[in-house]
């Protein structure tokens, strides 16, 4: 009976780590319509930068300072704009800290796994956000195709920093 109890606790612990490991994800849908998907955000008040994909998480017990800038960024909308022939990601940067920061954000527009869309990036620098405030901006990238943009199904923050 004790082995079953220990096994159940171990499975529960793994499930908790798996569920909490998903925090910090900043992906959003990207379609040809004006509506898009949004994602949740985490906000923190310290300074630093991060790079790389954001679909991972951190282990319980703390996080590195490199995760903090990316947690201040929320994707509100990700779409293809037929009028300008651009991929557009509307983001909000929220600064819960006590100091003003300038943010640099790189967005990657992607398609489904195994799809035909090559990743496209857009970077915006010097997004000024006062302490305790938020700022919404659009990151745009030229659409590299000739169709309707439907092959681009999501966007994610691939790098963020603040200073």
C-alpha positions in Angstrom: 0.0 0.0 0.0 2.9 2.4 0.7 4.3 2.1 -2.8 0.9 3.2 -4.3 0.8 6.2 -2.0 4.4 7.2 -2.9 3.6 6.7 -6.6 0.5 8.9 -6.3 2.4 11.7 -4.6 5.1 11.5 -7.3 2.6 11.7 -10.1 0.9 14.6 -8.4 4.3 16.4 -8.0 5.0 15.9 -11.7 1.6 17.2 -12.7 2.1 20.3 -10.6 5.6 21.0 -12.2 4.1 20.4 -15.7 1.2 22.8 -15.0 3.3 25.6 -13.5 6.0 25.1 -16.1 3.7 26.6 -18.7 3.7 30.1 -17.2 5.5 32.8 -19.2 4.1 31.6 -22.6 3.4 34.5 -24.9 2.0 33.0 -28.0 -0.9 34.3 -29.9 -2.9 33.3 -32.9 -2.4 35.0 -36.3 -5.0 34.8 -38.9 -6.3 36.7 -41.9 -9.3 38.2 -40.0 -9.2 41.2 -37.8 -9.6 39.1 -34.7 -6.8 37.1 -33.1 -6.0 35.2 -30.0 -4.6 36.6 -26.9 -2.5 35.2 -24.2 -2.1 35.8 -20.5 0.8 37.7 -19.1 2.9 37.7 -16.0 4.3 41.0 -14.7 7.4 41.6 -12.6 9.2 44.7 -11.4 12.9 43.9 -11.9 15.1 44.7 -14.9 16.9 42.4 -17.3 16.5 40.7 -20.7 15.7 37.3 -22.2 16.0 35.7 -25.5 14.8 32.5 -27.1 11.4 30.8 -27.3 8.8 31.5 -24.7 6.9 28.3 -24.6 8.8 26.9 -21.8 8.6 27.8 -18.1 10.6 27.8 -15.0 11.1 25.3 -12.2 9.4 26.0 -8.9 11.6 27.8 -6.4 12.3 31.0 -8.3 13.1 32.4 -11.7 16.1 34.0 -13.2 16.2 37.8 -13.9 16.4 37.0 -17.6 12.7 36.1 -17.6 11.4 39.3 -16.2 11.3 41.6 -19.3 9.4 39.1 -21.4 6.8 38.7 -18.7 5.9 42.4 -19.0 4.8 41.8 -22.7 1.3 40.6 -23.6 0.2 39.8 -27.2 -3.3 41.3 -27.7 -3.7 40.5 -31.4 -1.9 38.8 -34.2 -3.2 39.1 -37.7 -2.5 39.6 -41.4 -3.4 43.1 -42.6 -4.6 42.8 -46.2 -4.6 46.6 -46.8 -0.8 46.9 -46.0 0.2 43.3 -46.7 1.9 43.1 -43.3 1.8 40.7 -40.5 0.8 42.7 -37.4 1.1 41.9 -33.7 -0.5 44.3 -31.2 1.3 44.1 -27.9 0.9 45.7 -24.5 4.0 46.3 -22.4 3.1 46.8 -18.7 5.7 48.1 -16.3 4.7 47.3 -12.7 8.1 48.5 -11.4 9.1 51.7 -9.6 11.4 52.9 -12.4 10.8 53.9 -16.0 12.1 51.5 -18.6 12.7 51.4 -22.3 11.8 48.0 -23.8 13.1 46.2 -26.8 10.8 43.4 -28.2 11.3 40.9 -31.0 8.2 39.2 -32.3 8.3 36.0 -34.4 5.4 35.2 -36.7 5.1 31.5 -37.3 2.9 28.9 -39.1 1.8 25.5 -38.0 4.4 22.8 -37.4 5.1 21.2 -40.7 3.5 24.1 -42.6 4.9 26.1 -45.4 5.4 29.4 -43.5 8.9 30.5 -42.8 9.3 32.3 -39.5 9.3 36.1 -39.9 10.6 38.5 -37.2 9.9 42.1 -36.3 11.8 44.1 -33.7 10.8 47.4 -32.0 13.3 49.2 -29.8 13.0 52.0 -27.2 9.3 51.4 -26.2 9.2 53.9 -23.3 7.0 52.7 -20.5 6.7 54.8 -17.3 6.7 53.2 -13.9 3.3 51.7 -13.1 2.1 52.3 -16.6 1.5 50.3 -19.8 2.0 51.0 -23.5 0.4 49.4 -26.5 2.3 49.2 -29.8 2.1 47.3 -33.2 5.0 45.3 -34.4 4.8 44.8 -38.2 6.6 42.6 -40.6 6.4 42.4 -44.4 4.3 39.4 -45.5 6.7 37.3 -47.6 4.1 35.4 -49.5 1.6 36.1 -52.3 -1.5 34.6 -50.7 -3.9 35.8 -47.9 -1.5 35.3 -45.0 -3.5 32.3 -43.6 -0.4 30.2 -43.4 0.8 32.3 -40.4 -1.2 31.0 -37.5 0.6 32.4 -34.4 3.1 34.9 -33.1 5.3 34.8 -30.1 7.7 37.1 -28.3 11.1 35.6 -29.1 13.2 38.2 -27.2 12.6 41.1 -24.8 14.8 43.3 -22.8 14.5 46.5 -20.8 16.9 49.1 -19.5 
